[in-house]
Structures are given as C-alpha cells and as structure tokens.
Amino acid sequence: MNTINNSLKALACGMGALAITAVLSWTFVQSTSAAPAGAVPTVRMAKLTIQQRHVWFGQSQPAVLVD
C-alpha cells in the first residue's frame, strides 16, 4: 500500500510539474513571438507617474545628521 501511495504522489507531482512547464513555456513563446505579417508597429513609450507624498505624516524634510 505504501508503494502505491508513493507512486501516486510521484505521478501527481510529475503531472503538476509538466502542467506548470507547459504553461510557462506557452506564455514565453507568446510573449517573445514576432508580430504577424502586415501588422502596424506600435510605439512603446515610458510612462512617468509621481506618487503624492503626505507631508503631514512624519518629517516633511529628510533628517540631517550633525556631529
């Protein structure tokens, strides 16, 4: 009975590993594939976002160390 349990655990882990490998491989292929012929190239631009600082929490200016 113990041998059957170990075999089933190994089979389940192996199938899980194969499923994970297949999904990761497919997403890698999709993300690195070339655009289809005739597709219009798009320009990717960096987007800058500035996070608002809440000055009423803590210090509004950085601390200065003095000897």
NURO-779826 format. One record per atom (N, C-alpha, C): residue number from 1; x, y, z. Coordinates in steps of 0.2 Angstrom, whole numbers. Layout:
<r><seq>NUM</seq><px>X</px><py>Y</py><pz>Z</pz></r>
...
END
This chain:
<r><seq>1</seq><px>4</px><py>-6</py><pz>0</pz></r>
<r><seq>1</seq><px>0</px><py>0</py><pz>0</pz></r>
<r><seq>1</seq><px>4</px><py>6</py><pz>0</pz></r>
<r><seq>2</seq><px>10</px><py>6</py><pz>4</pz></r>
<r><seq>2</seq><px>14</px><py>12</py><pz>4</pz></r>
<r><seq>2</seq><px>18</px><py>13</py><pz>-3</pz></r>
<r><seq>3</seq><px>19</px><py>8</py><pz>-7</pz></r>
<r><seq>3</seq><px>22</px><py>9</py><pz>-13</pz></r>
<r><seq>3</seq><px>17</px><py>12</py><pz>-18</pz></r>
<r><seq>4</seq><px>11</px><py>10</py><pz>-17</pz></r>
<r><seq>4</seq><px>6</px><py>13</py><pz>-22</pz></r>
<r><seq>4</seq><px>5</px><py>21</py><pz>-20</pz></r>
<r><seq>5</seq><px>5</px><py>22</py><pz>-14</pz></r>
<r><seq>5</seq><px>4</px><py>29</py><pz>-12</pz></r>
<r><seq>5</seq><px>10</px><py>33</py><pz>-14</pz></r>
<r><seq>6</seq><px>16</px><py>31</py><pz>-13</pz></r>
<r><seq>6</seq><px>22</px><py>34</py><pz>-16</pz></r>
<r><seq>6</seq><px>22</px><py>35</py><pz>-23</pz></r>
<r><seq>7</seq><px>20</px><py>30</py><pz>-27</pz></r>
<r><seq>7</seq><px>19</px><py>30</py><pz>-34</pz></r>
<r><seq>7</seq><px>14</px><py>36</py><pz>-36</pz></r>
<r><seq>8</seq><px>8</px><py>36</py><pz>-33</pz></r>
<r><seq>8</seq><px>3</px><py>41</py><pz>-34</pz></r>
<r><seq>8</seq><px>6</px><py>48</py><pz>-33</pz></r>
<r><seq>9</seq><px>9</px><py>49</py><pz>-28</pz></r>
<r><seq>9</seq><px>12</px><py>55</py><pz>-26</pz></r>
<r><seq>9</seq><px>17</px><py>57</py><pz>-31</pz></r>
<r><seq>10</seq><px>21</px><py>53</py><pz>-33</pz></r>
<r><seq>10</seq><px>26</px><py>54</py><pz>-39</pz></r>
<r><seq>10</seq><px>23</px><py>56</py><pz>-45</pz></r>
<r><seq>11</seq><px>18</px><py>52</py><pz>-47</pz></r>
<r><seq>11</seq><px>14</px><py>54</py><pz>-53</pz></r>
<r><seq>11</seq><px>10</px><py>60</py><pz>-53</pz></r>
<r><seq>12</seq><px>7</px><py>62</py><pz>-47</pz></r>
<r><seq>12</seq><px>4</px><py>68</py><pz>-46</pz></r>
<r><seq>12</seq><px>9</px><py>74</py><pz>-47</pz></r>
<r><seq>13</seq><px>15</px><py>73</py><pz>-43</pz></r>
<r><seq>13</seq><px>20</px><py>79</py><pz>-44</pz></r>
<r><seq>13</seq><px>22</px><py>80</py><pz>-51</pz></r>
<r><seq>14</seq><px>23</px><py>74</py><pz>-54</pz></r>
<r><seq>14</seq><px>26</px><py>74</py><pz>-61</pz></r>
<r><seq>14</seq><px>21</px><py>78</py><pz>-66</pz></r>
<r><seq>15</seq><px>15</px><py>76</py><pz>-65</pz></r>
<r><seq>15</seq><px>9</px><py>79</py><pz>-69</pz></r>
<r><seq>15</seq><px>9</px><py>87</py><pz>-68</pz></r>
<r><seq>16</seq><px>9</px><py>88</py><pz>-61</pz></r>
<r><seq>16</seq><px>9</px><py>95</py><pz>-60</pz></r>
<r><seq>16</seq><px>15</px><py>99</py><pz>-63</pz></r>
<r><seq>17</seq><px>21</px><py>96</py><pz>-62</pz></r>
<r><seq>17</seq><px>27</px><py>99</py><pz>-65</pz></r>
<r><seq>17</seq><px>26</px><py>100</py><pz>-73</pz></r>
<r><seq>18</seq><px>24</px><py>95</py><pz>-76</pz></r>
<r><seq>18</seq><px>23</px><py>95</py><pz>-83</pz></r>
<r><seq>18</seq><px>18</px><py>101</py><pz>-85</pz></r>
<r><seq>19</seq><px>12</px><py>101</py><pz>-81</pz></r>
<r><seq>19</seq><px>7</px><py>107</py><pz>-82</pz></r>
<r><seq>19</seq><px>10</px><py>114</py><pz>-81</pz></r>
<r><seq>20</seq><px>14</px><py>115</py><pz>-76</pz></r>
<r><seq>20</seq><px>17</px><py>121</py><pz>-75</pz></r>
<r><seq>20</seq><px>22</px><py>123</py><pz>-80</pz></r>
<r><seq>21</seq><px>26</px><py>118</py><pz>-82</pz></r>
<r><seq>21</seq><px>31</px><py>119</py><pz>-88</pz></r>
<r><seq>21</seq><px>28</px><py>121</py><pz>-94</pz></r>
<r><seq>22</seq><px>22</px><py>117</py><pz>-96</pz></r>
<r><seq>22</seq><px>19</px><py>119</py><pz>-102</pz></r>
<r><seq>22</seq><px>16</px><py>126</py><pz>-102</pz></r>
<r><seq>23</seq><px>13</px><py>128</py><pz>-96</pz></r>
<r><seq>23</seq><px>10</px><py>135</py><pz>-96</pz></r>
<r><seq>23</seq><px>15</px><py>140</py><pz>-96</pz></r>
<r><seq>24</seq><px>21</px><py>139</py><pz>-93</pz></r>
<r><seq>24</seq><px>26</px><py>144</py><pz>-93</pz></r>
<r><seq>24</seq><px>30</px><py>144</py><pz>-100</pz></r>
<r><seq>25</seq><px>30</px><py>138</py><pz>-103</pz></r>
<r><seq>25</seq><px>33</px><py>138</py><pz>-110</pz></r>
<r><seq>25</seq><px>29</px><py>142</py><pz>-115</pz></r>
<r><seq>26</seq><px>22</px><py>141</py><pz>-114</pz></r>
<r><seq>26</seq><px>17</px><py>144</py><pz>-119</pz></r>
<r><seq>26</seq><px>17</px><py>151</py><pz>-118</pz></r>
<r><seq>27</seq><px>17</px><py>154</py><pz>-112</pz></r>
<r><seq>27</seq><px>17</px><py>161</py><pz>-111</pz></r>
<r><seq>27</seq><px>24</px><py>164</py><pz>-113</pz></r>
<r><seq>28</seq><px>30</px><py>160</py><pz>-113</pz></r>
<r><seq>28</seq><px>36</px><py>163</py><pz>-115</pz></r>
<r><seq>28</seq><px>36</px><py>164</py><pz>-123</pz></r>
<r><seq>29</seq><px>33</px><py>158</py><pz>-126</pz></r>
<r><seq>29</seq><px>33</px><py>159</py><pz>-133</pz></r>
<r><seq>29</seq><px>28</px><py>164</py><pz>-135</pz></r>
<r><seq>30</seq><px>22</px><py>165</py><pz>-132</pz></r>
<r><seq>30</seq><px>18</px><py>171</py><pz>-134</pz></r>
<r><seq>30</seq><px>21</px><py>177</py><pz>-133</pz></r>
<r><seq>31</seq><px>25</px><py>178</py><pz>-127</pz></r>
<r><seq>31</seq><px>27</px><py>185</py><pz>-126</pz></r>
<r><seq>31</seq><px>33</px><py>187</py><pz>-130</pz></r>
<r><seq>32</seq><px>37</px><py>182</py><pz>-133</pz></r>
<r><seq>32</seq><px>43</px><py>183</py><pz>-137</pz></r>
<r><seq>32</seq><px>42</px><py>182</py><pz>-145</pz></r>
<r><seq>33</seq><px>35</px><py>180</py><pz>-147</pz></r>
<r><seq>33</seq><px>34</px><py>179</py><pz>-154</pz></r>
<r><seq>33</seq><px>34</px><py>185</py><pz>-158</pz></r>
<r><seq>34</seq><px>36</px><py>185</py><pz>-164</pz></r>
<r><seq>34</seq><px>36</px><py>190</py><pz>-169</pz></r>
<r><seq>34</seq><px>29</px><py>192</py><pz>-171</pz></r>
<r><seq>35</seq><px>28</px><py>199</py><pz>-172</pz></r>
<r><seq>35</seq><px>21</px><py>201</py><pz>-174</pz></r>
<r><seq>35</seq><px>19</px><py>198</py><pz>-181</pz></r>
<r><seq>36</seq><px>13</px><py>197</py><pz>-182</pz></r>
<r><seq>36</seq><px>11</px><py>194</py><pz>-189</pz></r>
<r><seq>36</seq><px>12</px><py>199</py><pz>-194</pz></r>
<r><seq>37</seq><px>13</px><py>196</py><pz>-200</pz></r>
<r><seq>37</seq><px>15</px><py>200</py><pz>-206</pz></r>
<r><seq>37</seq><px>9</px><py>205</py><pz>-208</pz></r>
<r><seq>38</seq><px>11</px><py>211</py><pz>-209</pz></r>
<r><seq>38</seq><px>6</px><py>216</py><pz>-211</pz></r>
<r><seq>38</seq><px>3</px><py>220</py><pz>-204</pz></r>
<r><seq>39</seq><px>6</px><py>218</py><pz>-199</pz></r>
<r><seq>39</seq><px>4</px><py>222</py><pz>-193</pz></r>
<r><seq>39</seq><px>7</px><py>228</py><pz>-192</pz></r>
<r><seq>40</seq><px>3</px><py>233</py><pz>-190</pz></r>
<r><seq>40</seq><px>6</px><py>240</py><pz>-189</pz></r>
<r><seq>40</seq><px>10</px><py>240</py><pz>-182</pz></r>
<r><seq>41</seq><px>16</px><py>242</py><pz>-183</pz></r>
<r><seq>41</seq><px>20</px><py>243</py><pz>-177</pz></r>
<r><seq>41</seq><px>18</px><py>248</py><pz>-172</pz></r>
<r><seq>42</seq><px>18</px><py>247</py><pz>-166</pz></r>
<r><seq>42</seq><px>16</px><py>252</py><pz>-161</pz></r>
<r><seq>42</seq><px>22</px><py>255</py><pz>-157</pz></r>
<r><seq>43</seq><px>22</px><py>261</py><pz>-155</pz></r>
<r><seq>43</seq><px>27</px><py>264</py><pz>-152</pz></r>
<r><seq>43</seq><px>26</px><py>263</py><pz>-144</pz></r>
<r><seq>44</seq><px>31</px><py>260</py><pz>-141</pz></r>
<r><seq>44</seq><px>30</px><py>260</py><pz>-134</pz></r>
<r><seq>44</seq><px>34</px><py>266</py><pz>-130</pz></r>
<r><seq>45</seq><px>31</px><py>269</py><pz>-126</pz></r>
<r><seq>45</seq><px>34</px><py>275</py><pz>-123</pz></r>
<r><seq>45</seq><px>34</px><py>273</py><pz>-115</pz></r>
<r><seq>46</seq><px>39</px><py>276</py><pz>-112</pz></r>
<r><seq>46</seq><px>39</px><py>275</py><pz>-105</pz></r>
<r><seq>46</seq><px>34</px><py>280</py><pz>-102</pz></r>
<r><seq>47</seq><px>31</px><py>278</py><pz>-96</pz></r>
<r><seq>47</seq><px>26</px><py>282</py><pz>-93</pz></r>
<r><seq>47</seq><px>28</px><py>284</py><pz>-86</pz></r>
<r><seq>48</seq><px>29</px><py>290</py><pz>-85</pz></r>
<r><seq>48</seq><px>31</px><py>293</py><pz>-78</pz></r>
<r><seq>48</seq><px>25</px><py>294</py><pz>-74</pz></r>
<r><seq>49</seq><px>25</px><py>291</py><pz>-68</pz></r>
<r><seq>49</seq><px>20</px><py>293</py><pz>-63</pz></r>
<r><seq>49</seq><px>23</px><py>295</py><pz>-57</pz></r>
<r><seq>50</seq><px>20</px><py>300</py><pz>-54</pz></r>
<r><seq>50</seq><px>23</px><py>303</py><pz>-47</pz></r>
<r><seq>50</seq><px>18</px><py>302</py><pz>-42</pz></r>
<r><seq>51</seq><px>20</px><py>299</py><pz>-37</pz></r>
<r><seq>51</seq><px>16</px><py>297</py><pz>-31</pz></r>
<r><seq>51</seq><px>16</px><py>303</py><pz>-26</pz></r>
<r><seq>52</seq><px>10</px><py>305</py><pz>-24</pz></r>
<r><seq>52</seq><px>9</px><py>310</py><pz>-20</pz></r>
<r><seq>52</seq><px>12</px><py>309</py><pz>-13</pz></r>
<r><seq>53</seq><px>15</px><py>313</py><pz>-10</pz></r>
<r><seq>53</seq><px>18</px><py>312</py><pz>-3</pz></r>
<r><seq>53</seq><px>13</px><py>316</py><pz>2</pz></r>
<r><seq>54</seq><px>12</px><py>312</py><pz>7</pz></r>
<r><seq>54</seq><px>8</px><py>315</py><pz>13</pz></r>
<r><seq>54</seq><px>13</px><py>318</py><pz>18</pz></r>
<r><seq>55</seq><px>14</px><py>325</py><pz>17</pz></r>
<r><seq>55</seq><px>19</px><py>328</py><pz>22</pz></r>
<r><seq>55</seq><px>17</px><py>329</py><pz>29</pz></r>
<r><seq>56</seq><px>10</px><py>327</py><pz>30</pz></r>
<r><seq>56</seq><px>8</px><py>328</py><pz>37</pz></r>
<r><seq>56</seq><px>10</px><py>322</py><pz>41</pz></r>
<r><seq>57</seq><px>12</px><py>316</py><pz>38</pz></r>
<r><seq>57</seq><px>15</px><py>311</py><pz>42</pz></r>
<r><seq>57</seq><px>22</px><py>311</py><pz>42</pz></r>
<r><seq>58</seq><px>25</px><py>311</py><pz>48</pz></r>
<r><seq>58</seq><px>32</px><py>311</py><pz>48</pz></r>
<r><seq>58</seq><px>35</px><py>317</py><pz>47</pz></r>
<r><seq>59</seq><px>42</px><py>317</py><pz>45</pz></r>
<r><seq>59</seq><px>45</px><py>323</py><pz>43</pz></r>
<r><seq>59</seq><px>44</px><py>325</py><pz>36</pz></r>
<r><seq>60</seq><px>43</px><py>332</py><pz>35</pz></r>
<r><seq>60</seq><px>42</px><py>334</py><pz>28</pz></r>
<r><seq>60</seq><px>49</px><py>335</py><pz>24</pz></r>
<r><seq>61</seq><px>55</px><py>336</py><pz>28</pz></r>
<r><seq>61</seq><px>61</px><py>336</py><pz>25</pz></r>
<r><seq>61</seq><px>65</px><py>330</py><pz>28</pz></r>
<r><seq>62</seq><px>70</px><py>328</py><pz>24</pz></r>
<r><seq>62</seq><px>75</px><py>322</py><pz>26</pz></r>
<r><seq>62</seq><px>79</px><py>325</py><pz>32</pz></r>
<r><seq>63</seq><px>80</px><py>320</py><pz>37</pz></r>
<r><seq>63</seq><px>84</px><py>321</py><pz>43</pz></r>
<r><seq>63</seq><px>91</px><py>323</py><pz>41</pz></r>
<r><seq>64</seq><px>94</px><py>327</py><pz>45</pz></r>
<r><seq>64</seq><px>101</px><py>329</py><pz>44</pz></r>
<r><seq>64</seq><px>105</px><py>327</py><pz>50</pz></r>
<r><seq>65</seq><px>111</px><py>323</py><pz>49</pz></r>
<r><seq>65</seq><px>115</px><py>321</py><pz>55</pz></r>
<r><seq>65</seq><px>120</px><py>326</py><pz>56</pz></r>
<r><seq>66</seq><px>121</px><py>329</py><pz>62</pz></r>
<r><seq>66</seq><px>125</px><py>334</py><pz>64</pz></r>
<r><seq>66</seq><px>130</px><py>331</py><pz>69</pz></r>
<r><seq>67</seq><px>137</px><py>332</py><pz>68</pz></r>
<r><seq>67</seq><px>142</px><py>330</py><pz>73</pz></r>
<r><seq>67</seq><px>142</px><py>334</py><pz>79</pz></r>
END
